[in-house]
C-alpha cells in the first residue's frame, strides 16, 4: 500500500514537472510546426478546436472536438484552464448549439483543466463529464466525473460513441 502511494506521488510529480517545464520553454521551440486553424470542420459531425496552449508537449495546442449531428454536441477534452482565447473559439464553433456532455480522454491537465471554465462560460453550469477512473491516484480538482466502463455508450442525436 505504501509502495503504491509513493509510486502514485512519483507519477503525479513527474507529470506535473513536465507540464511546468513545457510552460517555461519559449514558443519558438514549436514554431516550425505546421500552423493549424484554431477551428477546423473535420467532417460533417466533427469540429476540432485547438486549445490555444501550444508547447513542446501539446504541439500546436491540445486538440478538443465538438461531435454531433444536431444542436446537441459532445465536447471531447477541454484544454487547459484559464485560457480565454480557447473559450472564445469554443463559443464561436458552437454557435447556437449546446454541449450535452463532455468526455475527457485522460487525466492530464491540458485535457481536464478547462472543465470548470467550460461550465462557467459556455454551459452556464455543470453537464455530465465522463472519463476513465484513475486507479493510480486520486482525481484532481473538484469536478464530479462519471466513470466510463467497458461497453458504455454515449449519445447525442445522430451520434453514438
C-alpha positions as CSV (number, residue, x, y, z in Angstrom):
1,X,0.0,0.0,0.0
2,X,2.8,2.4,0.9
3,X,4.7,1.5,-2.2
4,X,1.6,2.2,-4.3
5,X,1.2,5.6,-2.7
6,X,4.8,6.5,-3.3
7,X,4.5,5.4,-6.9
8,X,1.3,7.5,-7.3
9,X,3.1,10.6,-5.9
10,X,6.1,10.0,-8.2
11,X,3.9,9.6,-11.3
12,X,1.9,12.8,-10.5
13,X,5.1,14.7,-9.6
14,X,6.8,13.8,-12.9
15,X,3.7,14.7,-14.9
16,X,3.4,18.0,-13.1
17,X,7.1,18.8,-13.6
18,X,6.9,18.0,-17.3
19,X,3.8,20.3,-17.6
20,X,5.6,23.1,-15.7
21,X,8.7,22.7,-17.8
22,X,6.7,22.9,-21.0
23,X,5.2,26.2,-19.9
24,X,8.8,27.7,-19.4
25,X,10.1,26.8,-22.9
26,X,9.9,29.7,-25.4
27,X,7.2,29.4,-28.0
28,X,9.8,29.5,-30.8
29,X,10.7,25.8,-29.9
30,X,7.4,24.7,-31.6
31,X,7.3,27.4,-34.3
32,X,8.4,25.0,-37.0
33,X,5.2,23.1,-36.8
34,X,2.6,23.4,-39.5
35,X,0.1,26.2,-38.5
36,X,-3.4,24.9,-37.9
37,X,-6.6,26.9,-37.9
38,X,-8.0,27.4,-34.4
39,X,-11.3,26.0,-35.6
40,X,-11.5,23.2,-38.2
41,X,-14.6,21.4,-39.5
42,X,-13.1,17.9,-39.9
43,X,-16.3,16.2,-41.1
44,X,-20.0,16.8,-41.1
45,X,-20.3,15.9,-37.5
46,X,-16.8,16.7,-36.1
47,X,-15.2,20.1,-35.4
48,X,-11.7,20.5,-33.9
49,X,-11.0,23.5,-31.7
50,X,-7.3,23.9,-30.7
51,X,-6.7,24.5,-27.0
52,X,-4.7,27.7,-27.6
53,X,-1.9,26.2,-25.4
54,X,1.0,25.4,-27.8
55,X,4.1,23.9,-26.4
56,X,6.6,21.0,-26.7
57,X,4.1,18.5,-25.3
58,X,0.9,20.0,-26.8
59,X,2.5,20.9,-30.1
60,X,0.1,23.4,-31.8
61,X,-2.3,23.1,-28.9
62,X,-4.5,20.4,-27.3
63,X,-7.0,19.0,-29.8
64,X,-10.5,19.3,-28.5
65,X,-13.6,18.2,-30.5
66,X,-17.3,19.0,-30.8
67,X,-19.1,16.0,-32.1
68,X,-22.8,15.9,-33.1
69,X,-25.2,15.9,-35.9
70,X,-27.8,18.3,-34.4
71,X,-27.8,21.2,-31.9
72,X,-26.7,18.9,-29.1
73,X,-23.0,18.3,-29.0
74,X,-20.4,16.2,-27.2
75,X,-17.2,18.0,-26.2
76,X,-14.2,15.8,-26.2
77,X,-11.5,17.3,-24.0
78,X,-11.4,20.8,-22.6
79,X,-7.9,22.1,-22.9
80,X,-6.1,23.9,-20.1
81,X,-7.9,26.1,-17.5
82,X,-7.7,29.8,-17.7
83,X,-7.3,30.1,-21.5
84,X,-9.9,32.7,-22.5
85,X,-9.0,32.5,-26.2
86,X,-9.9,28.8,-26.2
87,X,-13.3,29.6,-24.6
88,X,-13.9,32.3,-27.2
89,X,-13.1,29.8,-30.1
90,X,-15.3,27.1,-28.4
91,X,-18.2,29.5,-28.2
92,X,-17.7,30.5,-31.9
93,X,-17.6,26.9,-33.0
94,X,-20.7,26.1,-31.0
95,X,-22.8,28.9,-32.4
96,X,-26.4,28.4,-31.2
97,X,-25.7,24.8,-30.3
98,X,-25.3,23.3,-26.8
99,X,-22.9,20.9,-25.1
100,X,-24.9,18.0,-23.7
101,X,-21.9,16.2,-22.2
102,X,-18.1,16.2,-22.0
103,X,-15.7,13.3,-22.5
104,X,-12.2,13.6,-21.1
105,X,-9.8,11.2,-22.8
106,X,-7.4,11.1,-19.9
107,X,-6.4,13.0,-16.7
108,X,-3.7,15.3,-18.0
109,X,-4.3,19.0,-17.1
110,X,-4.4,20.0,-20.8
111,X,-7.4,17.8,-21.2
112,X,-9.4,18.3,-18.0
113,X,-8.1,21.7,-16.7
114,X,-10.6,23.7,-18.8
115,X,-13.7,21.8,-17.5
116,X,-14.6,24.5,-14.9
117,X,-14.2,27.3,-17.5
118,X,-16.5,25.4,-19.9
119,X,-19.1,25.1,-17.1
120,X,-18.7,28.8,-16.1
121,X,-18.5,30.5,-19.6
122,X,-20.1,28.0,-22.0
123,X,-22.6,25.7,-20.5
124,X,-23.7,28.0,-17.6
125,X,-23.4,25.2,-15.2
126,X,-22.3,21.6,-14.9
127,X,-23.1,19.0,-17.6
128,X,-22.1,15.3,-17.2
129,X,-18.3,14.8,-17.6
130,X,-17.2,11.2,-18.5
131,X,-13.7,9.7,-18.3
132,X,-12.0,6.5,-17.2
133,X,-11.5,6.2,-13.5
134,X,-8.0,6.9,-12.2
135,X,-6.8,3.8,-10.3
136,X,-3.3,5.0,-9.8
137,X,-4.2,8.0,-7.6
138,X,-6.9,10.4,-6.6
139,X,-8.8,12.5,-9.1
140,X,-7.6,16.1,-9.4
141,X,-9.8,19.1,-8.9
142,X,-13.4,19.3,-7.7
143,X,-15.1,18.2,-10.9
144,X,-17.5,15.3,-10.5
145,X,-16.7,12.7,-13.1
146,X,-18.9,9.9,-14.3
147,X,-16.7,6.9,-15.0
148,X,-16.8,5.2,-18.4
149,X,-16.9,1.4,-18.2
150,X,-16.3,-1.1,-21.0
151,X,-19.5,-1.3,-23.1
152,X,-20.8,2.2,-22.1
153,X,-22.5,4.1,-24.9
154,X,-22.7,7.8,-25.0
155,X,-25.1,9.5,-27.5
156,X,-26.4,12.8,-28.7
157,X,-29.0,12.8,-31.6
158,X,-27.3,11.4,-34.7
159,X,-24.1,10.3,-33.0
160,X,-23.2,7.3,-30.8
161,X,-19.9,6.8,-29.2
